[in-house]
């Protein structure tokens, strides 16, 4: 290469940073109060460049801070090396949030150093725009008419792909919607939707199945056949496999894009039984951690659509690996998400790089402060149900400290010192 060519390459790198000499000096947090709180993290370096990420929604900042001693003094460009050191200490659900949040912060940092968007580290992009699907919580009055109104409001926002939640509480007003009564003297479980209607003692009757199908039919009639619809919150142990199959068969005529999490996340065999028995596509995977966590689900074709949450599954690169592996089995990938704009954009970069991508969840449509937590989002964020993939370095957004400060969850401070986490903890493999 000529000296002129070398100069062009060097000029492409952020000259405020020398990548080989870059070292992590600190990690700090700020917890934003939201429908599901957002533990935001910032990784600082000796050259003033920083990366931003977040622990999974409703997780804890400590899930990330436990790794601080491992990070200090490391070159953040060694993303895979650091990830391999951390991942053995993560786990399913929110316990994967620390590993995943740090991973996306590292890619944000490296992208800023080299002046390229995060998707470029995944091999480039397949699309310039990413399709969004909206989460729609159950209405206070779970009647077919209320569902029509609630989902219709999403349609008015310009969405072309809509998910709506149907809890079994929709049967509370249906006479004979359930058969039997629950066993008494059990302690209440944390999430009432898991015990609200079913299980081995209380079953959903034909009348109950008909009411749930009536809701789906009413929504489909409201939005028409040009809109993609999917549903959530039948599983989590609230319904048996046989009940899920009965329900899925009842709603097959309404052309759903998928039925989400029909049975407990860890029960791969039950997912397979449901998937093989019904015509409605089955999507699952939001609680699974790492490629290894998805391997059985994919290889046994236990679902029709893999549905990782990037803030549990291991971050941007690991979710790309999961999606690519699913593609080998002709299984598409949709992305579950309920966090802040920071991880939202991490998902956008990952979605851009997945050839088998379907749609990305947006869980912040009803939060007036959501977009303001960062700077650099497209304006408007969404057009025609799609979000434009940014070409700015890293994730393409930055912190809006004023907006974050206005929405802190007490007693969280605004990226205050975390020196208590500087000391190495026993058990960590130091790369």
Residue pairs with C-beta under 8 A, 6 or more apart in sequence:
1 9
12 114
12 115
13 19
13 113
13 114
13 115
14 49
14 112
14 113
14 114
14 115
14 393
16 47
16 48
16 49
17 45
17 47
17 48
17 49
17 112
17 113
18 47
19 75
19 77
19 113
19 114
20 75
21 46
21 47
22 45
22 46
22 47
22 49
22 75
22 76
22 77
22 113
23 45
23 46
23 73
23 74
23 75
23 76
24 43
24 44
24 45
24 71
24 72
24 73
24 74
24 75
24 76
25 44
25 45
25 46
25 72
26 43
26 44
26 72
26 417
26 418
27 41
27 42
27 43
27 44
27 64
27 65
27 68
27 71
27 102
27 418
27 421
28 41
28 42
28 44
28 415
28 416
28 417
28 418
29 39
29 40
29 41
29 42
29 61
29 64
29 65
29 412
29 415
29 418
30 40
30 42
30 404
30 408
30 412
30 413
30 414
30 415
31 37
31 38
31 39
31 40
31 61
31 408
31 409
31 412
32 38
32 40
32 340
32 373
32 404
32 407
32 408
32 409
33 407
33 408
33 409
34 57
34 340
34 364
34 367
34 370
34 407
35 338
35 363
35 366
35 367
36 57
36 58
36 338
36 339
36 363
37 57
37 58
37 409
38 54
38 57
38 339
38 340
38 342
38 373
39 54
39 55
39 59
39 60
39 61
39 63
39 64
39 97
39 101
40 52
40 53
40 54
40 340
40 342
40 399
40 404
41 52
41 53
41 54
41 55
41 61
41 64
41 101
41 102
41 105
42 50
42 51
42 52
42 105
42 399
42 415
43 50
43 51
43 52
43 53
43 71
43 76
43 102
43 105
43 106
43 109
44 50
45 76
45 109
49 109
49 112
49 113
50 109
51 76
51 105
51 106
51 107
51 108
51 109
51 110
51 112
51 394
52 105
52 108
52 342
52 395
52 397
52 398
52 399
53 64
53 101
53 102
53 103
53 104
53 105
53 106
53 108
53 342
53 343
53 346
54 101
54 104
54 311
54 339
54 340
54 342
54 343
55 61
55 63
55 64
55 94
55 97
55 98
55 100
55 101
55 311
56 63
56 93
56 94
56 96
56 97
56 100
56 101
56 309
56 311
56 312
56 339
57 311
57 338
57 339
57 340
57 363
58 94
58 338
59 94
59 97
59 98
59 311
60 94
60 97
61 412
62 98
63 94
63 95
63 97
63 98
63 101
64 97
64 98
64 101
64 102
65 98
65 418
65 421
66 89
66 98
66 421
66 425
67 86
67 89
67 98
67 99
67 102
67 428
68 418
68 421
68 422
69 421
69 422
69 423
69 424
69 425
69 428
70 82
70 85
70 86
70 424
70 428
70 430
70 431
71 82
71 102
72 422
74 81
74 82
74 431
76 82
76 106
76 109
76 110
76 113
77 110
77 113
78 431
79 103
79 106
79 107
79 110
79 317
80 317
81 431
82 102
82 106
82 431
83 99
83 103
83 106
83 314
83 315
83 317
83 318
84 431
85 428
85 429
85 430
85 431
86 98
86 99
86 102
87 99
87 290
87 314
88 429
89 99
89 427
89 428
90 96
90 98
90 99
90 100
90 289
90 290
90 314
91 289
92 265
92 266
92 287
92 288
92 289
92 293
92 312
93 287
93 289
93 312
94 312
95 289
96 289
96 290
96 311
96 312
96 313
96 314
97 311
97 312
99 314
99 315
100 310
100 311
100 312
100 313
100 314
100 315
100 318
101 311
101 315
101 343
102 315
103 314
103 315
103 316
103 317
103 318
104 118
104 310
104 311
104 315
104 316
104 342
104 343
104 346
104 395
107 118
107 121
107 315
107 316
107 317
107 346
107 349
107 394
107 395
108 118
108 346
108 394
108 395
109 394
110 121
110 394
111 117
111 118
111 120
111 121
111 393
111 394
111 395
112 393
112 394
114 393
115 393
116 393
117 349
117 389
117 390
117 391
117 392
117 393
117 394
117 396
118 316
118 346
118 349
118 394
118 395
118 396
119 125
119 349
119 350
119 352
119 353
119 389
121 316
121 317
122 316
122 317
122 320
122 349
122 350
122 353
123 353
124 353
125 352
125 353
125 389
126 352
126 353
126 354
126 355
126 357
127 351
127 352
127 357
127 389
128 352
128 388
128 389
129 386
129 387
129 388
129 389
130 347
130 348
130 351
130 352
130 357
130 360
130 386
130 387
130 389
131 160
131 161
131 358
131 359
131 360
131 385
131 386
132 159
132 161
132 359
132 360
132 361
132 362
132 382
132 385
132 386
132 387
133 159
133 161
133 162
133 163
133 228
133 230
133 334
133 359
133 360
133 361
133 362
134 154
134 157
134 159
134 161
134 162
134 163
134 361
134 362
134 365
135 163
135 165
135 232
135 338
135 361
135 362
135 363
135 365
136 150
136 151
136 154
136 162
136 163
136 164
136 165
137 150
137 165
138 164
138 165
138 166
138 167
138 169
138 170
138 233
139 146
139 147
139 149
139 150
140 146
142 166
142 167
142 169
142 170
142 172
142 173
142 215
143 173
144 214
144 215
144 217
144 218
144 219
145 218
147 164
147 166
147 215
147 218
147 219
148 218
148 219
148 221
148 222
150 164
151 162
151 164
151 219
151 222
151 223
151 229
152 222
152 223
154 162
154 164
154 365
155 162
155 222
155 223
155 227
157 365
158 382
158 383
158 384
158 385
159 227
159 382
159 385
160 226
160 227
160 228
160 384
160 385
161 227
161 228
161 230
161 257
161 359
161 385
162 223
162 227
162 228
162 229
162 230
163 229
163 230
163 231
163 232
163 260
163 361
164 219
164 229
164 231
164 232
165 231
165 232
165 233
166 212
166 215
166 216
166 231
166 232
166 233
166 234
167 193
167 196
167 233
168 193
168 196
168 197
168 198
168 204
168 234
168 238
168 239
169 192
169 193
169 196
169 197
170 211
170 212
170 215
171 177
171 178
171 197
171 204
171 208
171 211
171 212
172 196
174 207
174 208
174 211
175 207
176 205
176 207
176 208
177 197
177 204
177 205
177 207
177 208
177 211
178 197
178 198
178 202
178 203
178 204
178 205
178 208
179 202
179 203
179 204
179 205
180 201
180 202
180 203
181 201
181 202
182 195
182 199
182 201
182 202
183 201
189 195
191 236
193 233
193 236
193 238
194 236
194 237
194 238
195 237
195 238
196 238
197 204
197 208
197 238
197 239
198 204
198 238
198 239
198 240
198 243
199 237
199 238
199 239
199 240
200 240
203 240
203 243
204 212
204 239
204 243
204 246
204 247
209 246
209 247
209 250
210 250
212 247
212 250
212 251
213 247
213 250
213 251
213 254
216 229
216 231
216 251
216 254
216 256
217 251
217 253
217 254
219 229
220 229
220 254
220 255
223 229
225 255
228 257
228 359
229 254
229 255
229 256
229 257
230 256
230 257
230 258
230 259
230 260
230 283
231 251
231 256
231 258
231 259
231 260
232 260
232 261
233 260
233 261
234 244
234 247
234 259
234 261
234 262
235 244
235 260
235 261
235 262
235 263
235 264
236 261
236 264
237 263
237 264
239 247
239 262
239 263
241 263
241 270
241 273
241 274
244 259
244 262
244 263
244 274
245 273
245 274
245 277
245 278
248 259
248 262
248 274
248 277
248 278
248 279
248 280
249 278
249 279
251 259
251 280
252 278
252 279
252 280
256 280
256 281
257 281
257 358
258 280
258 281
258 282
258 283
258 304
258 305
258 334
259 278
259 280
259 281
259 282
259 283
260 283
260 284
260 307
261 283
261 284
261 286
261 307
262 271
262 274
262 282
262 284
263 270
263 271
263 274
264 270
265 284
265 285
265 286
265 287
265 288
266 287
268 296
268 297
268 300
268 302
269 302
271 282
271 284
271 297
271 302
271 303
272 300
272 301
272 302
274 282
275 282
275 301
275 302
275 303
275 304
281 304
281 305
282 303
282 304
282 305
283 303
283 304
283 305
283 306
283 307
283 334
284 297
284 302
284 303
284 306
284 307
285 294
285 297
285 303
285 306
285 307
285 308
285 309
285 313
285 336
286 307
286 308
286 309
286 312
286 336
287 309
287 312
288 294
288 297
288 308
288 312
288 313
289 312
289 313
289 314
290 313
290 314
290 318
291 314
291 318
291 321
291 322
291 325
293 313
294 306
294 308
294 313
294 322
294 325
294 326
295 325
296 302
297 303
297 306
298 306
298 322
298 325
298 326
298 329
298 331
299 329
301 329
301 331
303 331
304 331
304 332
305 331
305 332
305 333
305 334
305 358
306 322
306 323
306 326
306 331
306 332
306 333
306 334
307 333
307 334
307 335
307 336
308 319
308 322
308 323
308 333
308 335
308 336
309 335
309 336
309 337
309 338
310 316
310 319
310 335
310 337
310 343
310 346
310 347
310 350
311 337
311 339
311 343
313 319
313 322
314 322
315 346
316 346
316 349
316 350
319 335
319 350
320 350
320 353
320 354
322 333
323 333
323 350
323 354
323 356
323 357
324 354
324 355
326 332
326 333
326 356
327 333
327 355
327 356
331 356
332 356
332 357
332 358
333 354
333 356
333 357
333 358
334 357
334 358
334 359
334 360
334 361
335 347
335 350
335 351
335 357
335 359
335 360
335 361
336 361
337 343
337 344
337 347
337 360
337 361
337 362
337 363
338 361
338 363
339 363
340 364
340 370
340 373
340 374
341 364
341 370
341 371
341 373
341 374
341 377
341 397
342 373
342 374
342 395
342 397
344 360
344 362
344 364
345 374
345 377
345 390
345 395
345 396
345 397
346 395
347 360
348 360
348 387
348 389
348 390
349 389
349 390
349 395
349 396
351 357
351 360
352 389
360 387
362 382
364 370
364 371
369 403
369 406
369 407
371 377
371 381
372 400
372 403
373 399
373 400
373 403
373 404
373 407
374 397
374 398
374 399
374 400
375 397
375 398
375 399
375 400
376 390
376 392
376 396
376 397
376 398
377 397
378 387
378 388
378 390
381 387
390 396
390 397
401 414
404 414
405 414
408 414
424 430
